[in-house]
């Protein structure tokens, strides 16, 4: 009798528990003035080239740490992910995303997505020696 009840419970449970919905991963690349100077257009092209079809790539405005760009924001089901790469300070955006290895780390750490593709695109900064980032410009006023 115990085995029969256990089988019935297992069958009922399998019909009651819903399957997990697929997650939505979105990568947003800052295209504000400072990040554009730091190479955001190249980072955007890199993101579009390397991202699997399951990852949405979008542009956005300023993410915060100006002058440390190009900055990238990763959201899984609308929740912002922290940068937990070694040596980083757990910002809610990923700073200095310039190469394919940087972008692969962003997706792996931020969303748990492994990227198999490679690219030779490198985001290069056009920032001059006196072209200060937004935070420095505000401090100098």
Legacy VTK file of the C-alpha trace (Angstrom):
# vtk DataFile Version 3.0
C-alpha trace
ASCII
DATASET POLYDATA
POINTS 141 float
0.000 0.000 0.000
2.850 2.412 0.764
4.469 1.890 -2.651
1.171 2.526 -4.433
0.613 5.814 -2.611
4.183 6.902 -3.395
3.694 6.227 -7.106
0.440 8.180 -7.147
2.100 11.094 -5.315
4.991 11.130 -7.820
2.600 11.137 -10.779
0.507 13.939 -9.277
3.596 15.981 -8.421
4.951 15.707 -11.964
1.726 17.271 -13.269
1.536 20.013 -10.651
5.092 21.388 -10.781
5.441 23.687 -13.827
8.534 23.653 -15.962
10.899 26.604 -15.537
10.341 29.351 -18.094
13.294 30.158 -20.344
15.333 33.118 -19.157
15.722 36.312 -21.137
19.265 37.697 -21.250
19.824 41.262 -22.423
23.189 42.944 -22.926
23.071 46.740 -23.024
26.064 48.719 -24.281
26.378 52.333 -23.128
26.561 54.690 -26.103
26.737 57.938 -24.140
29.467 60.471 -24.959
32.223 59.121 -22.691
31.724 55.502 -23.691
31.653 56.460 -27.374
35.045 58.113 -26.873
36.231 54.925 -25.126
35.162 52.747 -28.084
31.503 51.834 -27.437
30.697 51.439 -31.147
33.351 48.722 -31.410
32.032 47.063 -28.235
28.495 47.146 -29.642
29.701 45.505 -32.861
31.612 42.942 -30.763
28.490 42.176 -28.706
26.349 41.731 -31.814
28.967 39.493 -33.412
29.611 37.220 -30.432
26.216 37.001 -28.720
24.256 33.799 -29.213
20.762 34.182 -30.674
19.291 33.748 -27.170
20.917 37.023 -26.013
19.382 40.390 -26.923
21.854 43.221 -27.577
20.707 46.825 -27.109
22.181 50.287 -26.645
21.527 52.444 -23.598
22.493 55.712 -21.973
24.993 56.284 -19.194
25.541 53.374 -16.802
27.583 55.258 -14.226
31.356 54.835 -14.134
32.235 57.292 -16.909
35.793 57.202 -18.185
36.082 53.494 -17.398
34.237 52.374 -20.505
33.017 51.048 -22.687
30.492 49.958 -20.080
28.094 47.031 -20.501
25.010 46.117 -18.491
23.785 42.502 -18.287
20.199 41.726 -17.301
18.736 38.291 -16.756
14.925 38.400 -16.692
15.177 42.158 -16.089
17.507 41.869 -13.071
20.869 43.644 -13.320
23.867 41.415 -12.717
26.963 42.502 -10.760
30.481 42.325 -12.162
32.007 39.545 -10.070
35.147 39.086 -12.149
38.328 38.850 -10.036
39.820 42.244 -9.250
36.592 44.143 -9.934
34.578 46.066 -7.382
31.112 44.522 -7.920
29.611 47.383 -9.934
26.212 46.781 -11.472
27.841 47.204 -14.859
30.878 45.704 -16.510
33.635 48.238 -17.227
36.325 48.269 -19.920
34.757 45.695 -22.234
37.166 45.968 -25.169
38.039 42.500 -26.536
36.286 39.224 -27.288
37.772 37.721 -24.104
36.321 40.630 -22.075
32.886 40.104 -23.627
33.007 36.340 -23.107
33.786 36.962 -19.413
30.852 39.379 -19.184
28.385 36.807 -20.501
29.889 33.931 -18.514
29.991 35.812 -15.191
26.880 37.925 -15.688
24.492 35.431 -17.276
26.141 32.028 -17.220
26.270 31.971 -21.019
29.281 30.379 -22.709
30.323 31.931 -26.033
32.045 29.734 -28.610
32.577 32.356 -31.337
35.678 34.542 -31.605
36.292 37.991 -33.029
39.283 40.201 -33.704
37.346 43.424 -32.970
39.038 45.566 -30.322
37.412 48.686 -28.885
39.930 51.510 -29.060
39.655 54.757 -27.151
40.056 58.121 -28.855
40.271 59.947 -25.514
42.948 62.630 -25.549
45.133 63.604 -22.566
42.849 66.536 -21.641
39.546 64.935 -22.660
38.301 64.252 -19.151
35.443 61.915 -18.331
32.134 63.233 -16.952
33.034 62.645 -13.296
36.318 64.569 -13.614
34.646 67.384 -15.568
32.085 67.815 -12.788
34.802 67.757 -10.102
36.817 70.441 -11.927
33.908 72.893 -12.116
LINES 1 142
141 0 1 2 3 4 5 6 7 8 9 10 11 12 13 14 15 16 17 18 19 20 21 22 23 24 25 26 27 28 29 30 31 32 33 34 35 36 37 38 39 40 41 42 43 44 45 46 47 48 49 50 51 52 53 54 55 56 57 58 59 60 61 62 63 64 65 66 67 68 69 70 71 72 73 74 75 76 77 78 79 80 81 82 83 84 85 86 87 88 89 90 91 92 93 94 95 96 97 98 99 100 101 102 103 104 105 106 107 108 109 110 111 112 113 114 115 116 117 118 119 120 121 122 123 124 125 126 127 128 129 130 131 132 133 134 135 136 137 138 139 140
